Amino acid sequence: MALRFVGIDPNTGGEGSPTVWVEEESADLVVQGEEADELLRALVRSTEWVAGHKTGIPAHERVIRIPARMVPILREACDAAERAAAGHRDVR
């Protein structure tokens, strides 16, 4: 598995910084960020975002908060992932 670094929080203090990569083989986005606090997790758990879709947060998933200042980095990562995906078919 190879990761292509896209960007890091521009306000990083040098440790534990929100970061975005693109996984080369699958073209998936990989995101490191601050885990959401209990209030935000409760909101996510209790809201039916899509009609008929089960609410809650599965044990294998986390709600991650990414600072708004990283929107350009996420946009760049999305563009890179889209280009990578166009180069090969995802067989999952």
Secondary structure, DSSP 8 states (H G I E B T S, - for coil): --EEEEEE-TT--SSS--EEEEETTT--EEEE-EE--HHHHHHHHH--SSTTS--S--TT---EE--GGGHHHHHHHHHHHHHHHHHS----
